[in-house]
Each structure stands twice: as structure tokens, then as C-alpha cells.
Amino acid sequence: MILLVKTEHLTDVNMWIGDENEHLTDPILTCFKLVSNKTLDLADQLKPSSMADDSASMSIYRASRTIKRRQSSLYNSLRSIHEDSIFVSEIAQLWPELPLVANLRCGLWYANKFHSNCYFKSTDGHTNNLSFNTSRLNLHVATLAGIEFDDRGGCMIVDSTRKGKRFPDSMSKTIPIWTCVLNRAILNYRDKMNGINKPMEGVNSSAQISDTTKWDPSLHLPIWVPDTEKIRIDSKINEWVEILETSGVDIASISSLLKKPLQPLWISQKTVIWLNEVPDYNSWDFTPIILISASASSDIYRQKTSSEFSWNYIAGAGDDEESWARGLTPALFWNDVYDLISSGPDVCNQMVANIVEKDRVFRAQRGQNAPQVSVKLKKLESTRSTQFQDQPLDITTENGISGDLLDDKHGVYWLGSTNIAVCSTGYDFKASNVDSILNCDENQILCTLKDSEAYLHLPIMNSKFDRFSLQRNLPSALNFARLHLKRGRRLAVCCNSGEDISVCVCLAILISLFNVEVSYDDGKYFKEARITKLDMRQRLIFICKYAINARPS
């Protein structure tokens, strides 16, 4: 059989089924051979009942979107994640001494426990958007890799992609750029300390030079990145190194931890590793950043069958969790993983709803942020099917924020000696020595402070919903911070996630009330100096040094 597509207009595509031997008289007629009869049957099912004859039309884009929605069910996603997590676990066991790090947010689904997480964006490695973003330095990853476990340094980073590629752009380009920039910055620092500008006391100069010559500052990219793009990236490295060096990053601390230069290694489900020939650390002249792409590199839905259920494998199922997770978080998933996997597609949705609601009630009873989760069925285009029981949902909360619910493991990050802390609204303030609370979430929290004036609620909305909300509330936030910091009180700034709005407010406080040495001066430096983008960048890096999960938008 052949699927015949007549393109009379660019915006309207007519579809019908014809025989292979049918004579084609229209020169605009285009033929697409079907992958299988199963694909043909699915296309027939997607036709609305109103399509009584072959002349009825359906957009190919609509059809493909509808097929994708039907395949991307909740059970299919969770089952695919669980299968990919087995691969991640097997790779992690090859080097059990190395810490496992999740690249937010997709990577967080693929293992039960992580040593830490990081935030390398694929967009920083896109061909037309190559960049080195100082707001996402991820210096804690370099620190974690530099800390030697049994005299062996390095780490493993887990991520995935839906795009049918073996590796996401975050692993193909963003992380290799990051390792190269850090390596060159460290080499520059060591050259300066190696007698060029200021010799190090008590250290043999020839030994220092020897160590420097062994340091590899070159750019290491995977073989599938084109040579033209390699040249373009390499030409920008020195510029990015200069940006890093002028941003105020403590390169000396990272240099003292790293004994060998950072270098990425790539492992996917297609990588062949002989178990009796797993390379030993001693044979590597670099600190390995092992990049694990969790999913199989396929954009085709593969049907699989277990002893009880059949299901469709989805590559990169953990990506874009708002569109399918129904409020389920990685922590909740792994708490009940075996029950969810064995439940089957018919009851999986109801079980997830029960888990999410039980967790919400648990947190609400303890005065933590627990917005009500509501689900909205997406209307299937070009079909009148009423089988919605396992369709993807849009997840929103009562306050319009994405349903990325918090767990009770979020901590508080004190920003050096500033008496300012960043945390989420789910933090247990009863067990802390916080003197005042600035709540930037849209929802109130249970205040446990004795002084009612030590608590201020400013319902700052996400920029996606109100781009001027932060700007309107900043004066009140700064006045509240000045009042309590002047008295030597310890201030906690919190928001829903503890990673976005609260970080922006802390940045404004540090700029307005602290000097360049990050010491409180009641705004004297702010009034006398002219604040530049470099000053903003340096303060943000200062915050990210302590609040490693900071992701200001």
C-alpha cells in the first residue's frame, strides 16, 4: 500500500489511501511509503467520523501530534524511565567510586539516588546560540569531580533527550565547552602562579612547569560534531575564558582540587564496553566527566511486551514532565516505583493521582507549601475518540505555577557571612535559627516566628505570568531586608522552588545593601558607585557559590 498526499496548498494537505499500481496523473502528487500496516491502521483510526470519502482532509501535522499524544501516555513514560534507569545503574556500577549527578530536570528521573544535580542547558550548545553562561557555572560539579574518592577523581552526569539523537546538545557541546573553559582558566592561573608573575614559595619551579605542560587545555568534542562547528566553538573559547576570569570566580580553589584536567567521555545504550576491559583510573591522564545518555537513540515508538502488559517505549521520557507527569515528581516516583510499574496502564493514572494527593495532604498538615493540583484533559485534534483515560494532561496548580511539587528534603543555603539565606517554602523553619522570613511565593506559609513583624509575604508571580511582578515588589522587599539586616538578624528569602524568584530578590539585596566585598553597608556603595552588568554577574556568581541549585530566570 502507498499513502498518497496531494499538496494543493501549503497549509492544507489531503490524505487518502491508494493502490501501489494506481496511475498517477497529477504531477503535484507525492507518495510516502508506509512504514508498516500498523501505521496505516492508526492513520485510519485518526480520521474523524465526518470524513465520509477520500476527499476529506487532515493536516499531517495534526495527525502526527495526535499519534504522539496517544503514544506518550503516563504509563508508557514511567515504564520507559524505569527501563532506562536499569542501564544507568549498570554504568554507575562500573565506577562505583564516582559520584552520580543529575542534569536538571530530565536526568533527575533516571536514578533513585544522586550525589548532586547540575544545570547544563542544551540551548547553550545550539548551533546558532553557542554561549558560556556565567549564571549556570556549575562550579560545584568541578569541585565534586576534584574531590578524590579513593584517590580517584571524576563524576558521572545523567541526562536524556527526546529528539532521536544519541546525546542531547547539553552533552555534545555545552559540557565540553564548560570543561575546556575551566581547563584554560586553571592553566592561566597556574601560569601566573608558576613564576611568570609571582612564583610560589617552597615549591620546586621545574616541577610546577612540568605539571603545567601536562595540563591539556584543548577542546574535546564528540566525533559527530562537524569540523566547521568545532572551529567556530574553538574560536570563542578564549573570549569565554576572559569572561570567566573577570567574573570573580574563585579559580584558585578549583585549581587546588583538580589534579588533572577535566575531559568528557560519552556513554549511551549503543556504546560497547567489555566488562573485562573497563579502563582503570590510573590509565587516564585526565579527570573524567562521564556523560551518560540514558535513553535509546530512536524517535520511533517501539512496542514492548512484558509478562502482563504491552507498552510503547519512549526515548527521553523524563523530558518535559509538565506535559505527562500529572504532578508526580522523581522522588515520589522512586518511592513507589514497583507498585507503579506493576499496576499496568489501566490503573496507573489513578494510582499516581492518589500518590500526589497523599503527598500534598502530608505537606499541608505540616504547614508546608501544598497547592492543589488540577488536571486538564487536552482535547484531541481531528478525532472524536472518548478514550481519554490514559491521555497526557496539562498540569497546573491552584496558583498557576507548574506542577513541579516540592519534597521535604530541600535545605537552606546561607550566603557566606551575609546573614541571608535562600530556601524553598517547603523548608522547616522551626528547626532553623532564622530570625526573619521574606516569603516571595504566591501562597502563604505557616509562620513560626514569635515576632509577627519579622515575617513579610510578597506574592511575586513568575515572569511567565506577570513580567512586572518582581519589579513592583522589590522596593518592599529591600525595605524589609534593610530593617532586619541592620539589626543583625538572620534573614531567609524563600519562594516556591527556592531556585528562581528568591535568588533574584537576594541578588537585588546584595546589590543595594552590600559593598563590593559583600559586606553590609546599608546601601552606601550602591549610592556612590555605578552598577554595571559585571557587578550583577559577580554578585550572582557569589550566590551560586552557595546556592548550587540557583536557576534565576
N, C-alpha and C positions, 0 to 999 in steps of 0.2 A: 504494500500500500504506500501511497505518497500523499503527503499533506500539501495541498495546493493553496497558495496565498496570492491573491490578486491585489496589487497595490495601486489603487486608483488615486488615492490621496495619501499624503504623508501622515496625516492624523487619523486615517481610517483604514483599517486593514480587514478585508473579508476573508473568511476561512471556510473551507469545505473539504470534503474527502473525495478523492477521485481514484480511478484505477491507474495502475502503472502504465498500461498501454493506451491510455486516453490521449487523443490527438490534441496538442496544444496549438491553438490558433492565435491566441492573444500574445503579442511579443513582450508585454509587460509581465506576463505570468511567471512567477518564481516558484520553484519546487524545493521543499525541505523534506528530506527523507526522515522518516520516524525512527527514533532510537529503538523502540520496541512496540509491540501491540499494546502493552500496558499503558504506555504514554498516550497512545491513540484513544484507548478506552477512557482515560482520565480526561482527555480533551472533550470527549463526548459528554461526560458527566457534567462538565463545567458549563455546557450550553444551557441557557435559560429555557424554560418550557415554552416561551413565546417564539423561540426560533423554530418555526414550523417547516422551513425549507432552507435550501442551501444558500439562498441569497441573504439570509440574516448575517449580521456581522458581530464580531467581538474583537476588541483590541488585544493584540498579542501581549502587550504589557500587562493588561488586566488579567489575562489568563495566567501568565507566569506568576504574578503576585498572588493570585488565588491558590495556585498549586503550592507556592511556598508557604502560605499561611496554613494550609491543611497539613503539610508535612511537618511544620515547626510546632508541634503540639508540646504541651508541658512534659508529658511522659517521655516522648522522644528526646527532648532536650536533656532531661535528667539522666536518662539511660545512656545517652551518648557521653555525657560528662563522666559518668561512673566508669564507662569502658575506657575512656582516655586517661582517667586517673590511675588506672592499673599500669599503663605504660609509664606515666610519670613516676610512679612508685618504683617500678623496676629500674629506671635510670638512676633515681636517687639512691638506690641500694648499691649501685656500682661504686659510688664515692660517698659513703655514709658520713664521713667527717665534714663534708662541705655543707654549709647552711643552705636551706631551700628558701627562695624568695619569690613572692608572687608579684607579677606586674599587674597593677590595678587597671580595670577591675576584673577583667575576664579571667586572668590567671588565678584569682583567689578561689575559683570553684574547683580546681583540679587536684587538690590535696587536702587532707584533713588538718594537717598542722604545717605552718610555715614559721621560719625563724623571724621573718620580717616581710615587708612589702615595699614596692617601689612604684614609680610612676613615669615610665618612658612612653611618650605618645608616638603613635605611628605617623601622625601628621608632621612631626619634626623631621621625618625621613622621607616625606613625599618628594617626588622629583622636582616639582616646581615650588616647594616650600621648605627647602633644606635650611635648618637652623639649629643653633645651640642655645637652648632656653635656660637662662640663669634662674628662673623661678621653679625649674624642675631639675636641680643639680643632682639629686640623689646621692649626695656625698656619703650618706650612711652605708650605701652599698659598697663603696670603695673601702670604707672603714671596716665593714663586715668581712670583705674579702681579704683585707690586710691582716686581720686578727688570725693568727696561726692556730689551727686545731691539730694537735699532734705534729707540730712543725710543718703543717701543710695549709697554705692559704688558698683562697678562692671562694666561689659561691656558684649556685645554680639558680637561674631565673626562669620562671614558668609563664608562658603566655600562649595564646592561640589566635586563630583568625578564621573568619567565615569565607574568605574570598577565593577559596580554591587554591591558594598558594601554600607552599611548604612552611613558610615562615611569614609572620606579619612584618610590616615595614619597621616596626619598633625594634625587631631583632636583626633585620637585614641591614639597616642603616643607622637608626637612631642610637642604639647602644654602641656599635662600632665607632661612630663619631665621638660619643661620650668618652670611651676608653682612650681614643687617640688624643683628644684634647687634654685629658688628665695626664696622660703619659708625657706629653710635650711640656705641660706646665710644670710637672715634677722635675723633668730634665733641666728646664731653665732654672728652676730654683736650686737644684744641686750644682749646676754650673756656677751660679753666683756664690754658693757657699763653698765651692771647691777651689778657692784661691784666686778666682777670677776677680771677684770684688772683695770678698772677705774670707780668708782661709779659716778653716775650723781648727780650733786648738786641740792638741792632744791626739790628732788623727793623722795617720800617715798620708801625705799628699798623693803619692803614687797609687796607693790603694784606692783613694777616692776617685782618681782619674780612671782607674781600671773598672770600677763599678759603673762609672758614668758611660764608658764606651760600650758596656754590655747592655745598657738600657735601650730598648727598642722603641723609638718614637714614631715608627711608620704606621700608616693607616692599613688596617686589616679588614677587608670586606669579603663577603662570600663570593663564590665564583659566578653566581647568577646575576650579580650587579654588573651592568655593561661598563666597558672600559671608559667610555665617554663620561659616564656619571662618576666613576672613580676619580677621573681627572678634575671634574668640577668640584667634588667634595674636598679633594686634597688641596685644591687652591684656596679653600676657605678656612682650612684648619688653623693656620697661624692667626688669622683675624679673630677666630673664636677663642684661641688661647689668650690673646690680648684682652678680650672682654672678660674672660675668667680671672685673669691676673689683676685687673683693675677693679674687680667687683668686691674685693676684700675677703675672698675665701682664704681660709687657713690652710694653705698648701703645705706648710711645714709639717703639720700634724699628719696629713695623709702620706707625705713622703717618708715620715719616720715609721709608718706602719707597713708600707709596701716594700718588700724586699726585691720583688721582681715586677716588671711592667705588666699592666693589665692587657689581656688579649681574649677576644671572644672565640668560643667554639660552638658549633651549631649541631644540634641533635634533633631529629624528627623521627616519625614512625617508619620512614624509609631508610634511616641510617643503619648500616650494618656494623655491629660491634661483636667481635669474637670474645666470648667471656673468658677464655684462657689467655687473651692478649690485651686485656684492659690496661691502657698506659698508666704507668706509675708516676706519681708526682715528681719524683727525683729526675725523671727524664725530661721534664718540661722546664724551659728557661723563662717562663712567664707565669703570672698569676692568672689562672683560668677563670673566665666568666662563661660558664656553660649555659647556653641558651637552649631551653627545651621547648619545642613547639608541640603542644600536647595532642593536637588533632591530626587525623589523616588529611593529606592534601588532596581533597576532592570536593568539587562543588556539586556532585551528583548525589542525590539521596539514595542510599543503599539500604535495602530492606534486609533485616536480620531476624532470625527466629531463635528463641530460647525454648526451654522445655515447656513453657506455659504460654508465652506471648510472642507475637511478632511486632516488630517496631522498626522505624526508619532511623538510620544513623545520620546525625547532623554534625558536620565539621564545624568546629568553633562554636559549639552550642552555648558556651558560657558568655558569649558576647551579647551586648545589648539586652541585659537582663530585664529592663523595664518592659520589654515587649512580650515576655513569656513567663517570667518567674512568679507572677501573682503575689508579690510581697515576700516570697521566700528568699532568704539570704544564704550565703555559703555556710555560715555557722549552723543555721537551722537545718540545712540540707544534710550536713555530715552528722548531726546529732541523731537523725532518723533515716539515714541513708538506706539501710537494708529493708526497712519497712516500706519506704517509698518505692524502691526498685522492685520489690516483690509484690507490690499492690496491683500492678497492672494499669493499663491505660484507662480502664473504666472508672476506677475509684481514686486514681491518683490526684485529680483536681480537688476532690472533696477532702482528701487527707491533707493536702497542702493548705487548704483553707483552714482546717482545724488546727494545724501546727502554727500557722501565722497568728490566728486569733488567740490561741492559748498563750503565745509569747507576748502578744500585745496586752492581754489582761495581766499577765505576770508583772510586766513593767509598770503598768498603770497603778497597780496596787502598791508599788514601791515609790510612787511619785515621780517616775521617770517619764521621759517623753514617749508617748504611745499614741500617735494619731491613728484614727480609724482608717482602715484600708478599704477602699471601694474598688470594684472591678467593673469595667465596661466592655461589653461584647462588641467586637469590631464587626460591622456589617460587611458580609462577604459580597464582593462585587461580582456581577454577572452570574449569580446563582441564587436560587430560591430554596436551597437546602436548609433544613431546620436542624441539622445535626451539629449543634454548637457545643456539645458537652466537652470537647477537647480542643477548642479553638484558642489561639493566643488572645491575650487580653491586654488592654491598656491599664496600667496600674497608676492610680493617683491616690494621694492621701487627702484627708479632710482639709488640710491647709494648702493643697495644690502642689505639694512637694512630691518628687518622685518617690516611689515606694521602696527605697533602699533603707530598710529599717535598721535600727541600731541594736547592738547586743550590749551586754553588761560588762564587756571586757575593755571598753575604751578607757584610757588613762588620761591623766592631766600632764601637760608639758609646761614646765616652768622655764621662762625665757631668761636664762642666766640669773643675774642678781637684780633684775628689774622689778621684782615683786609682781610680775604679770604672768598669768598662766593662760594657756589655750586648752579648751576641752570641749567635749560634746555635752548636750543637755542630759544625756544618759549617765553622766558621771555622778557618783555618790558623794555629794558634798558633806555629808555627815561625818565621813571618815577622813576628812581633809582639814587642813589648818587655814582655810580660806576665810578672809575677813569680809570681803565684799564680792558681789556677783553682778556681772553685766550680762544679761540674757538677751542675745540678739536673735533668738529663734522666734517664729511666729506664735508659738504656743507658750503658755505659762509653765513654770516648773514649781514643784513644792519647795518653797524656801525654808531652810532650816536655820537661818541666821537669827540671832536674838534682836539685832538692830534692824528694824524694818527699813530704815533709810540706807542700809548697806546693800539693798537689792534694787536693781532697775531693770525693767523689761522694755526693750525696744523691738517691736515686731518688724524686723528688717526682712523684706522679701528677696528671693533670689532674683538676679538680674534678668532672668528669662521672663519673669512675670512683671517686674517693675524695675526698670533700669535706674530710676532716680531714688529708690527707697533708701539705699545706703547713704546717698548724699544728704537726704533730708534728715536722717537720724544721727549723722556724725557729730554735729555740734553738741547734742545732748550727751552722746557717748563720751566725748572729750571732757566736758564739764564734770561728768560723774567720775571719770578716771582721775582728773586733776584733784578733785575733792578728797579722794581716798588715798591716792599715792602720796599726796603732800603730807598726810598724816602717818605715812609709813605702813599703811595697810596693804595686805596681800590681795590682789585683785584677780579674779577669774573671769575671763571673757569666753562665753560659750555660745554655740549655735547648734543646729540640728546634727550636723556631722562632725563639728569641731575641726573642719579642714578648709572651709571656704570663707564664709562671712566673718566668723570670729577672727580669722587670720587677717582679713582686710582691716578690721577695726583695730587690731593690735598694731598693724603697720601704721595706721593713722596716729595712734597714740605715741608710738616710738618717734615718729617724725615730728609731732607737735610738741611733745613734752620732754624729749630727751636730746642730749647733745650728740656729737659725732662719736664720742666714746661710749655711747649708750648708757649715760648716767643721767638721772633725773635732774632737770634744771628749771622746771616749771615754764617751759616754753621760751626761755631766753635765747637759745641758739636759733630756734625757728624764726624769731622776730628779727634777728640780726643777719642771718645767712639767707642766701638764695638757694632754695631747694631745687636740685636737678634730678634727672632720671637716674643718674648714677647713685645719688643719695638714696633714692627709693629702692634701687636694686640692692644696695648694700644692706639696708635695713631688712629687706625681705630675705636675703641670704642669712642674716643673723637669726631671723625667726625660724627658717627651715633647718638651721643647725640643731635646734632643739625639738621643734615640732616636725618630725620627719614625715608625717602624713599630710603636711600642709599642701593644699591644692587650690590656691585662690583663683577665681575666675576673672 
